[in-house]
Amino acid sequence: MLQELDAQRLVALFVAGLALFNFPLLALWDHDVRVLGLPLFPLAMFLIWGLLIAAVAWIVERSPEAPMPDDGPT
């Protein structure tokens, strides 16, 4: 069941990424504005890209909720 939920979360994250990198939302960042000397558009693209990668890593790498069985005495 947990794997199904993770798969659903990854699909939802993929759809969110498609929406964020598509025209209507992408046009929000296309202005002649600088933030800390950096143009807003490339900065926003890099931050969105980084947040999507971090979210995928969090979903894939988080530990399962059920404890893993021991392999025996070591």
Biopython code that builds the backbone (N, CA, C, O; Angstrom):
import numpy as np
from Bio.PDB.StructureBuilder import StructureBuilder

atoms = [
    (1, "MET", "N", (0.825, -1.198, 0.000)),
    (1, "MET", "CA", (0.000, 0.000, 0.000)),
    (1, "MET", "C", (0.865, 1.256, 0.000)),
    (1, "MET", "O", (0.543, 2.241, -0.665)),
    (2, "LEU", "N", (1.956, 1.214, 0.746)),
    (2, "LEU", "CA", (2.826, 2.385, 0.811)),
    (2, "LEU", "C", (3.467, 2.665, -0.541)),
    (2, "LEU", "O", (3.670, 3.824, -0.906)),
    (3, "GLN", "N", (3.791, 1.600, -1.295)),
    (3, "GLN", "CA", (4.379, 1.794, -2.617)),
    (3, "GLN", "C", (3.385, 2.437, -3.572)),
    (3, "GLN", "O", (3.773, 3.244, -4.416)),
    (4, "GLU", "N", (2.100, 2.088, -3.450)),
    (4, "GLU", "CA", (1.079, 2.718, -4.299)),
    (4, "GLU", "C", (0.976, 4.202, -3.992)),
    (4, "GLU", "O", (0.837, 5.022, -4.900)),
    (5, "LEU", "N", (1.042, 4.545, -2.717)),
    (5, "LEU", "CA", (0.953, 5.948, -2.325)),
    (5, "LEU", "C", (2.164, 6.724, -2.825)),
    (5, "LEU", "O", (2.034, 7.859, -3.284)),
    (6, "ASP", "N", (3.344, 6.110, -2.737)),
    (6, "ASP", "CA", (4.542, 6.768, -3.261)),
    (6, "ASP", "C", (4.448, 6.957, -4.768)),
    (6, "ASP", "O", (4.844, 8.002, -5.284)),
    (7, "ALA", "N", (3.933, 5.967, -5.474)),
    (7, "ALA", "CA", (3.771, 6.079, -6.926)),
    (7, "ALA", "C", (2.793, 7.202, -7.273)),
    (7, "ALA", "O", (3.017, 7.960, -8.217)),
    (8, "GLN", "N", (1.722, 7.302, -6.514)),
    (8, "GLN", "CA", (0.750, 8.373, -6.753)),
    (8, "GLN", "C", (1.377, 9.740, -6.484)),
    (8, "GLN", "O", (1.119, 10.700, -7.210)),
    (9, "ARG", "N", (2.191, 9.822, -5.449)),
    (9, "ARG", "CA", (2.861, 11.094, -5.136)),
    (9, "ARG", "C", (3.843, 11.479, -6.237)),
    (9, "ARG", "O", (3.948, 12.654, -6.591)),
    (10, "LEU", "N", (4.566, 10.496, -6.782)),
    (10, "LEU", "CA", (5.500, 10.786, -7.863)),
    (10, "LEU", "C", (4.768, 11.230, -9.128)),
    (10, "LEU", "O", (5.236, 12.127, -9.830)),
    (11, "VAL", "N", (3.643, 10.620, -9.420)),
    (11, "VAL", "CA", (2.856, 11.036, -10.584)),
    (11, "VAL", "C", (2.330, 12.460, -10.374)),
    (11, "VAL", "O", (2.367, 13.277, -11.293)),
    (12, "ALA", "N", (1.848, 12.752, -9.181)),
    (12, "ALA", "CA", (1.357, 14.104, -8.888)),
    (12, "ALA", "C", (2.483, 15.129, -8.986)),
    (12, "ALA", "O", (2.270, 16.244, -9.462)),
    (13, "LEU", "N", (3.673, 14.756, -8.542)),
    (13, "LEU", "CA", (4.818, 15.653, -8.642)),
    (13, "LEU", "C", (5.223, 15.873, -10.100)),
    (13, "LEU", "O", (5.617, 16.976, -10.479)),
    (14, "PHE", "N", (5.124, 14.830, -10.909)),
    (14, "PHE", "CA", (5.401, 14.954, -12.334)),
    (14, "PHE", "C", (4.418, 15.925, -12.995)),
    (14, "PHE", "O", (4.821, 16.781, -13.782)),
    (15, "VAL", "N", (3.154, 15.793, -12.677)),
    (15, "VAL", "CA", (2.132, 16.684, -13.245)),
    (15, "VAL", "C", (2.367, 18.123, -12.774)),
    (15, "VAL", "O", (2.216, 19.065, -13.551)),
    (16, "ALA", "N", (2.735, 18.287, -11.509)),
    (16, "ALA", "CA", (3.037, 19.628, -11.006)),
    (16, "ALA", "C", (4.241, 20.217, -11.734)),
    (16, "ALA", "O", (4.255, 21.408, -12.043)),
    (17, "GLY", "N", (5.250, 19.393, -12.009)),
    (17, "GLY", "CA", (6.407, 19.861, -12.764)),
    (17, "GLY", "C", (6.042, 20.279, -14.178)),
    (17, "GLY", "O", (6.531, 21.290, -14.682)),
    (18, "LEU", "N", (5.179, 19.496, -14.813)),
    (18, "LEU", "CA", (4.710, 19.881, -16.150)),
    (18, "LEU", "C", (3.987, 21.220, -16.109)),
    (18, "LEU", "O", (4.188, 22.069, -16.977)),
    (19, "ALA", "N", (3.155, 21.403, -15.108)),
    (19, "ALA", "CA", (2.411, 22.659, -15.001)),
    (19, "ALA", "C", (3.341, 23.832, -14.729)),
    (19, "ALA", "O", (3.174, 24.909, -15.302)),
    (20, "LEU", "N", (4.323, 23.625, -13.854)),
    (20, "LEU", "CA", (5.224, 24.717, -13.495)),
    (20, "LEU", "C", (6.149, 25.120, -14.636)),
    (20, "LEU", "O", (6.531, 26.286, -14.736)),
    (21, "PHE", "N", (6.513, 24.173, -15.497)),
    (21, "PHE", "CA", (7.412, 24.475, -16.606)),
    (21, "PHE", "C", (6.675, 24.675, -17.922)),
    (21, "PHE", "O", (7.290, 24.608, -18.987)),
    (22, "ASN", "N", (5.378, 24.918, -17.869)),
    (22, "ASN", "CA", (4.597, 25.162, -19.069)),
    (22, "ASN", "C", (4.265, 26.649, -19.160)),
    (22, "ASN", "O", (4.474, 27.390, -18.199)),
    (23, "PHE", "N", (3.751, 27.088, -20.300)),
    (23, "PHE", "CA", (3.627, 28.510, -20.597)),
    (23, "PHE", "C", (2.861, 29.356, -19.580)),
    (23, "PHE", "O", (3.430, 30.340, -19.106)),
    (24, "PRO", "N", (1.642, 29.056, -19.218)),
    (24, "PRO", "CA", (0.936, 30.054, -18.408)),
    (24, "PRO", "C", (1.634, 30.379, -17.086)),
    (24, "PRO", "O", (1.710, 31.547, -16.705)),
    (25, "LEU", "N", (2.131, 29.389, -16.399)),
    (25, "LEU", "CA", (2.811, 29.667, -15.134)),
    (25, "LEU", "C", (4.238, 30.146, -15.349)),
    (25, "LEU", "O", (4.766, 30.907, -14.538)),
    (26, "LEU", "N", (4.860, 29.713, -16.421)),
    (26, "LEU", "CA", (6.222, 30.138, -16.726)),
    (26, "LEU", "C", (6.273, 31.628, -17.054)),
    (26, "LEU", "O", (7.278, 32.288, -16.790)),
    (27, "ALA", "N", (5.211, 32.149, -17.619)),
    (27, "ALA", "CA", (5.172, 33.562, -17.989)),
    (27, "ALA", "C", (5.151, 34.477, -16.761)),
    (27, "ALA", "O", (5.442, 35.668, -16.872)),
    (28, "LEU", "N", (4.814, 33.936, -15.610)),
    (28, "LEU", "CA", (4.816, 34.756, -14.391)),
    (28, "LEU", "C", (6.210, 35.265, -14.036)),
    (28, "LEU", "O", (6.353, 36.325, -13.427)),
    (29, "TRP", "N", (7.232, 34.507, -14.417)),
    (29, "TRP", "CA", (8.603, 34.841, -14.029)),
    (29, "TRP", "C", (9.353, 35.635, -15.081)),
    (29, "TRP", "O", (10.474, 36.071, -14.819)),
    (30, "ASP", "N", (8.783, 35.841, -16.261)),
    (30, "ASP", "CA", (9.495, 36.468, -17.370)),
    (30, "ASP", "C", (9.343, 37.987, -17.320)),
    (30, "ASP", "O", (8.549, 38.567, -18.061)),
    (31, "HIS", "N", (10.107, 38.617, -16.444)),
    (31, "HIS", "CA", (10.099, 40.081, -16.298)),
    (31, "HIS", "C", (11.535, 40.572, -16.192)),
    (31, "HIS", "O", (12.441, 39.798, -15.880)),
    (32, "ASP", "N", (11.739, 41.851, -16.451)),
    (32, "ASP", "CA", (13.061, 42.451, -16.283)),
    (32, "ASP", "C", (13.262, 42.859, -14.829)),
    (32, "ASP", "O", (13.296, 44.045, -14.500)),
    (33, "VAL", "N", (13.393, 41.868, -13.978)),
    (33, "VAL", "CA", (13.589, 42.100, -12.545)),
    (33, "VAL", "C", (14.824, 41.322, -12.126)),
    (33, "VAL", "O", (15.068, 40.215, -12.606)),
    (34, "ARG", "N", (15.595, 41.906, -11.233)),
    (34, "ARG", "CA", (16.778, 41.220, -10.704)),
    (34, "ARG", "C", (16.617, 41.018, -9.205)),
    (34, "ARG", "O", (16.148, 41.899, -8.484)),
    (35, "VAL", "N", (17.018, 39.834, -8.757)),
    (35, "VAL", "CA", (16.994, 39.501, -7.336)),
    (35, "VAL", "C", (18.436, 39.200, -6.937)),
    (35, "VAL", "O", (19.032, 38.240, -7.426)),
    (36, "LEU", "N", (18.983, 40.005, -6.065)),
    (36, "LEU", "CA", (20.381, 39.887, -5.648)),
    (36, "LEU", "C", (21.327, 39.913, -6.845)),
    (36, "LEU", "O", (22.344, 39.219, -6.855)),
    (37, "GLY", "N", (20.989, 40.712, -7.848)),
    (37, "GLY", "CA", (21.814, 40.852, -9.033)),
    (37, "GLY", "C", (21.608, 39.773, -10.084)),
    (37, "GLY", "O", (22.250, 39.811, -11.134)),
    (38, "LEU", "N", (20.735, 38.818, -9.828)),
    (38, "LEU", "CA", (20.465, 37.741, -10.781)),
    (38, "LEU", "C", (19.113, 37.964, -11.446)),
    (38, "LEU", "O", (18.164, 38.394, -10.790)),
    (39, "PRO", "N", (19.016, 37.676, -12.739)),
    (39, "PRO", "CA", (17.718, 37.815, -13.414)),
    (39, "PRO", "C", (16.688, 36.865, -12.803)),
    (39, "PRO", "O", (17.020, 35.739, -12.431)),
    (40, "LEU", "N", (15.463, 37.310, -12.704)),
    (40, "LEU", "CA", (14.412, 36.548, -12.034)),
    (40, "LEU", "C", (14.083, 35.241, -12.747)),
    (40, "LEU", "O", (13.895, 34.215, -12.093)),
    (41, "PHE", "N", (14.009, 35.263, -14.089)),
    (41, "PHE", "CA", (13.569, 34.083, -14.822)),
    (41, "PHE", "C", (14.504, 32.879, -14.620)),
    (41, "PHE", "O", (14.020, 31.816, -14.232)),
    (42, "PRO", "N", (15.818, 32.995, -14.864)),
    (42, "PRO", "CA", (16.679, 31.832, -14.638)),
    (42, "PRO", "C", (16.741, 31.433, -13.159)),
    (42, "PRO", "O", (16.852, 30.249, -12.840)),
    (43, "LEU", "N", (16.671, 32.397, -12.279)),
    (43, "LEU", "CA", (16.682, 32.089, -10.850)),
    (43, "LEU", "C", (15.441, 31.285, -10.456)),
    (43, "LEU", "O", (15.540, 30.313, -9.707)),
    (44, "ALA", "N", (14.289, 31.687, -10.957)),
    (44, "ALA", "CA", (13.059, 30.954, -10.665)),
    (44, "ALA", "C", (13.103, 29.549, -11.255)),
    (44, "ALA", "O", (12.677, 28.592, -10.609)),
    (45, "MET", "N", (13.620, 29.418, -12.491)),
    (45, "MET", "CA", (13.727, 28.087, -13.115)),
    (45, "MET", "C", (14.624, 27.174, -12.297)),
    (45, "MET", "O", (14.289, 26.009, -12.080)),
    (46, "PHE", "N", (15.756, 27.687, -11.842)),
    (46, "PHE", "CA", (16.684, 26.895, -11.049)),
    (46, "PHE", "C", (16.060, 26.497, -9.712)),
    (46, "PHE", "O", (16.211, 25.353, -9.284)),
    (47, "LEU", "N", (15.366, 27.414, -9.051)),
    (47, "LEU", "CA", (14.748, 27.107, -7.761)),
    (47, "LEU", "C", (13.613, 26.088, -7.908)),
    (47, "LEU", "O", (13.498, 25.174, -7.091)),
    (48, "ILE", "N", (12.782, 26.236, -8.933)),
    (48, "ILE", "CA", (11.701, 25.269, -9.158)),
    (48, "ILE", "C", (12.285, 23.894, -9.465)),
    (48, "ILE", "O", (11.815, 22.886, -8.939)),
    (49, "TRP", "N", (13.300, 23.854, -10.308)),
    (49, "TRP", "CA", (13.965, 22.604, -10.664)),
    (49, "TRP", "C", (14.565, 21.938, -9.419)),
    (49, "TRP", "O", (14.416, 20.733, -9.218)),
    (50, "GLY", "N", (15.237, 22.731, -8.595)),
    (50, "GLY", "CA", (15.831, 22.197, -7.368)),
    (50, "GLY", "C", (14.788, 21.687, -6.387)),
    (50, "GLY", "O", (14.984, 20.650, -5.753)),
    (51, "LEU", "N", (13.683, 22.407, -6.258)),
    (51, "LEU", "CA", (12.618, 21.959, -5.360)),
    (51, "LEU", "C", (11.960, 20.673, -5.854)),
    (51, "LEU", "O", (11.602, 19.812, -5.050)),
    (52, "LEU", "N", (11.798, 20.538, -7.161)),
    (52, "LEU", "CA", (11.240, 19.291, -7.696)),
    (52, "LEU", "C", (12.176, 18.114, -7.447)),
    (52, "LEU", "O", (11.720, 17.027, -7.092)),
    (53, "ILE", "N", (13.470, 18.316, -7.628)),
    (53, "ILE", "CA", (14.439, 17.249, -7.358)),
    (53, "ILE", "C", (14.438, 16.892, -5.879)),
    (53, "ILE", "O", (14.483, 15.712, -5.531)),
    (54, "ALA", "N", (14.388, 17.885, -5.008)),
    (54, "ALA", "CA", (14.360, 17.619, -3.570)),
    (54, "ALA", "C", (13.096, 16.863, -3.172)),
    (54, "ALA", "O", (13.148, 15.972, -2.324)),
    (55, "ALA", "N", (11.973, 17.209, -3.771)),
    (55, "ALA", "CA", (10.720, 16.517, -3.453)),
    (55, "ALA", "C", (10.756, 15.066, -3.934)),
    (55, "ALA", "O", (10.287, 14.172, -3.230)),
    (56, "VAL", "N", (11.301, 14.826, -5.116)),
    (56, "VAL", "CA", (11.425, 13.449, -5.605)),
    (56, "VAL", "C", (12.361, 12.658, -4.694)),
    (56, "VAL", "O", (12.063, 11.514, -4.350)),
    (57, "ALA", "N", (13.474, 13.244, -4.305)),
    (57, "ALA", "CA", (14.414, 12.555, -3.415)),
    (57, "ALA", "C", (13.762, 12.245, -2.077)),
    (57, "ALA", "O", (13.974, 11.168, -1.519)),
    (58, "TRP", "N", (12.973, 13.172, -1.559)),
    (58, "TRP", "CA", (12.306, 12.942, -0.274)),
    (58, "TRP", "C", (11.309, 11.796, -0.375)),
    (58, "TRP", "O", (11.228, 10.962, 0.528)),
    (59, "ILE", "N", (10.554, 11.749, -1.459)),
    (59, "ILE", "CA", (9.567, 10.674, -1.626)),
    (59, "ILE", "C", (10.254, 9.326, -1.791)),
    (59, "ILE", "O", (9.836, 8.337, -1.189)),
    (60, "VAL", "N", (11.302, 9.281, -2.600)),
    (60, "VAL", "CA", (11.946, 8.011, -2.913)),
    (60, "VAL", "C", (12.817, 7.508, -1.758)),
    (60, "VAL", "O", (12.859, 6.305, -1.502)),
    (61, "GLU", "N", (13.501, 8.394, -1.069)),
    (61, "GLU", "CA", (14.495, 7.979, -0.083)),
    (61, "GLU", "C", (14.003, 7.912, 1.355)),
    (61, "GLU", "O", (14.749, 7.457, 2.222)),
    (62, "ARG", "N", (12.807, 8.335, 1.641)),
    (62, "ARG", "CA", (12.379, 8.310, 3.042)),
    (62, "ARG", "C", (12.185, 6.870, 3.504)),
    (62, "ARG", "O", (11.855, 5.983, 2.717)),
    (63, "SER", "N", (12.395, 6.666, 4.777)),
    (63, "SER", "CA", (12.336, 5.308, 5.313)),
    (63, "SER", "C", (10.888, 4.831, 5.385)),
    (63, "SER", "O", (9.979, 5.639, 5.576)),
    (64, "PRO", "N", (10.670, 3.533, 5.235)),
    (64, "PRO", "CA", (9.301, 3.012, 5.342)),
    (64, "PRO", "C", (8.781, 3.147, 6.767)),
    (64, "PRO", "O", (9.557, 3.181, 7.722)),
    (65, "GLU", "N", (7.470, 3.222, 6.897)),
    (65, "GLU", "CA", (6.875, 3.410, 8.218)),
    (65, "GLU", "C", (6.954, 2.147, 9.064)),
    (65, "GLU", "O", (7.076, 2.234, 10.286)),
    (66, "ALA", "N", (6.888, 0.981, 8.441)),
    (66, "ALA", "CA", (6.976, -0.274, 9.177)),
    (66, "ALA", "C", (8.439, -0.595, 9.440)),
    (66, "ALA", "O", (9.272, -0.399, 8.555)),
    (67, "PRO", "N", (8.784, -1.089, 10.649)),
    (67, "PRO", "CA", (10.171, -1.420, 10.925)),
    (67, "PRO", "C", (10.617, -2.632, 10.119)),
    (67, "PRO", "O", (9.840, -3.556, 9.882)),
    (68, "MET", "N", (11.873, -2.615, 9.705)),
    (68, "MET", "CA", (12.433, -3.713, 8.927)),
    (68, "MET", "C", (12.787, -4.861, 9.874)),
    (68, "MET", "O", (13.249, -4.612, 10.988)),
    (69, "PRO", "N", (12.580, -6.114, 9.454)),
    (69, "PRO", "CA", (12.951, -7.240, 10.318)),
    (69, "PRO", "C", (14.473, -7.352, 10.428)),
    (69, "PRO", "O", (15.203, -7.004, 9.500)),
    (70, "ASP", "N", (14.932, -7.839, 11.566)),
    (70, "ASP", "CA", (16.360, -8.031, 11.785)),
    (70, "ASP", "C", (16.867, -9.201, 10.960)),
    (70, "ASP", "O", (16.130, -10.148, 10.686)),
    (71, "ASP", "N", (18.134, -9.124, 10.568)),
    (71, "ASP", "CA", (18.744, -10.216, 9.817)),
    (71, "ASP", "C", (19.262, -11.321, 10.730)),
    (71, "ASP", "O", (19.718, -12.356, 10.245)),
    (72, "GLY", "N", (19.201, -11.125, 11.997)),
    (72, "GLY", "CA", (19.701, -12.113, 12.945)),
    (72, "GLY", "C", (20.866, -11.544, 13.725)),
    (72, "GLY", "O", (21.221, -10.378, 13.556)),
    (73, "PRO", "N", (21.463, -12.356, 14.576)),
    (73, "PRO", "CA", (22.599, -11.839, 15.370)),
    (73, "PRO", "C", (23.806, -11.583, 14.489)),
    (73, "PRO", "O", (24.068, -12.304, 13.526)),
    (74, "THR", "N", (24.527, -10.540, 14.846)),
    (74, "THR", "CA", (25.735, -10.213, 14.078)),
    (74, "THR", "C", (26.978, -10.458, 14.875)),
    (74, "THR", "O", (28.083, -10.234, 14.380)),
]
sb = StructureBuilder()
sb.init_structure("model")
sb.init_model(0)
sb.init_chain("A")
sb.init_seg("    ")
for serial, (resi, resn, name, xyz) in enumerate(atoms, 1):
    if name == "N":
        sb.init_residue(resn, " ", resi, " ")
    sb.init_atom(name, np.array(xyz, "f"), 0.0, 1.0, " ", f" {name:<3s}", serial, name[0])
structure = sb.get_structure()
